[in-house]
Amino acid sequence: MRRDRGSGETSTDLDSRITAYLNSQLKIELAAANERYAHLDFKVNWLTTRNVEILARAGHKLHEMFRPGRAAAAPVDEQSAPVVAPSNSAKSRILLDVTSTRGRRAGNQVHRIVAELERAARANGEALPMIVSSSGLHTAVEGESGPGAPIAPSSGDMFLMAGEGWLYPDEQRAAMQRVTACGGTNVSMVYDVTALVYPGAGEQLSSTYAQWLHHVALCADGVVVPSRHTGNHLADLMAGQVDEKVPVEFWTPGAELSDDGRPASSPGLDALRSETRPYFLSVGPLSLRNAYSTALDALERLWAQDVDVTYAIVGDDDWSGRALHARILGHPEFGRRLHWLEQVSDGDLRRLYQGAAALIAPAFDDGVGLCLMEAAALGTPVIAADTPIFREVVGETAVFFDLFDSDALAECLHRAIVAERPAPHLSRAWSAAAADLFAIAANFGKRSRGL
């Protein structure tokens, strides 16, 4: 039984509290759904009962998927994916998969990580940004969403799957098999496994993510994780569930945010820029995992006490937080002291951090904790739920409150209004972080070739 926190709380204790929170939130989601669809002839409660049965069967399928001895996935049809003969070139390449940043909404932490890796790769030439499609591997053209010139993998190449591969698992898996057939190495990045540890709480669908993890990520020659917390969870999931243990390496991302110097204009951004009252900021999608209901409860306590502050959330909408979405849009303070920005540029996010009284990070789980690192790097105070991942990424530089305790959070926010702003926390440059990641990929390549 792992002890995760300095308070002595075990992982079992933490899981019990998170489960209780998820049960309460799901009841709220159910009540909201019943109200929303009350005009229909059938009852949402009946549908929920059916969904529980479906989820139970899906859980059994997931168990079978990870069962030791399960047959490997079928190979790619060689007619649709012809194998390219290895090149005689002596130079190995790192093929950096940036597919998930093309033609999809920007804003989440994985998107920011991949974008920074691409910038570093173009600046130092240590990796070749590329995208995968049904027709194969292609160069990634800067500033364009479509595929560039075809890429023929060769012996010694390393395919670094840095993006959100669960959004395009078939294409990514086909690319892996092409690289393997040409004598190359596949390296996957697993940012978190929240969707499997706490089904329904993360941004990914549990069954889709599990299939990607088993059939793609864990079929690589090596896996990279951005935190020891994610590494521990992944090790627990892999124990007894895969035939061969895939080597896993730990890597620390950078925390610098690019600033293009050109502030964008939108009603929400303009309102925040003109704020004279202090504002608090949260960054991340409206998912159950991020526990924004705790933060909203805390802000409502301050507003009820005539504490004049603003709360802004930057993050995409999410399927798991429909009741939260309705609560925000229907809140009497929405558009006045409560703002929701679905996505902003890196430069605008940087400016929002710099102007905030503090970053609020109420999530019960996260795989990276990038927003905490970004805020600390800019000298923005961090107020975070007391969880293993947040303790890991910012240590004692943050103020921690007891998980799901909105009263404790309200007290922390009240103190932050008058507290002295800390000095910027020393952070890794993205150039150094990218170089380290590319070196890890290169080492996996050497290891797979017996060098």
Phi, psi and omega in degrees: 000107186285135174266116190268338189225159180298337180289350181091001179291129180280165177298328178294318177300315181297316179299322180296319180292320179294319178298318179297319178298313181298320178299317181293320180290323179293327175296321178295317178299319180295316179298319179295321179293320178299320179291320183293324186247026183297338183282349182282155182292323181270163182259139179296329179300321178296318179297321180297318177300317178296321180294324177299317178297319179295317179296324178298317178293323178295322177299320178296320179295321177297320178299317179295325181298322182265005183295133178302140177090358179297140182297146180293158179295150181295143180290162178293143176298117185294337179290324181272344180225076182299139179282130180268134180297139180301145178281156176274000181297138182277344184272124176278148179243148169260114180268105187270112182283111179244022185306321186290350177268358183256125176071016179231160182295138177273168170130327182280169188292326178294319178301316181294321179297312182296320179298320179291323177296320178295318178300315181295320180296320180288329182283320185252351177071015183280345180215157180253107177298132182212165177232157178247148178214180179296341181263001176128206182260139182219155174294150175265117181276127183300127178082001180237149182268335183281164180289148176263219182291145177298148177245129175261108179299149179225169181301131180095348178292150177238119180268107183261107184272084188272341188266197183273073186298337179294347177277342180215057187297322182296315180294320181293319179295320178297320178296320177302316183291328175294317180296316179299317182298335181264008178087020180264184184236141178250131179232124181252155175245126178247108186280322176196167179230029180304321183299335180264325179287321179230079184305135179091350184263338182268180182279343181261149173290133187302314184293318179296315181294321180297319179295317178298316182300315185283315187271345182237290188302313183276003173265002180283170177280344178196154181234140177245134177239146184269004178201154177290332176300312177296320178300319179295315178297319180295320178298320178297319181289326183282336184301115178073008185245348177233148185292318180238137178284122179278132178297136183238133178240146180265140180219141179256123179290169171278176182223009178282142174250129179292147178232109181278356177076006183240091179299131176281168180237129173204158182305318181292315179295316180298322180295319180290323180294331181268005182297135171256341177272157177296147176230147176254151188232138169235146182231122180146157184296163180279060179259161178299328181304324186278353171051044180293340177299325177296315180295318179297320177300318181294317179294323178296327176296317179295316180298322179294336179265013180063029172274115189270090180226164181242150177235127180236133177246128175248116181169155179292159168294160181214146183297334185274356184233047182294323179293321177297317178303313180294323180296319181293309184294331181265004184286138180298340180265358182296131183086353180243288177247008176228123183231144175230119178247117185293321177202147177222163177288165177300319180297317179291323177296320177301314181293326177294317175303312185296330181271348186284146173293328177188157169270132174257124178237088185271002188299148176270346177204151179196152181264339187236311185074033186297320184297328178293318179294319180297315181296313181298324180295335181261004180080017177275126178303144180244125175244114191229150172298143183281087181232159182303317183294320182288325174298322182293315190276333181236356176055224184271008179284346180259163169262126183253142174238156183295132184309130178069008181266096183290331177295315179297320179295318179301320178296319178297319181293320180298318179291326183293335182298324184252357183288152177288138182288133181286163175288151177304138181277134179301125183232164178282137172286147180295331178297318179289319180297317179296317180300320178296318180295316180295327177293322177298316178299318179296322178294322175299320179298316178297319182296319181290336178265005177074024182265000000 
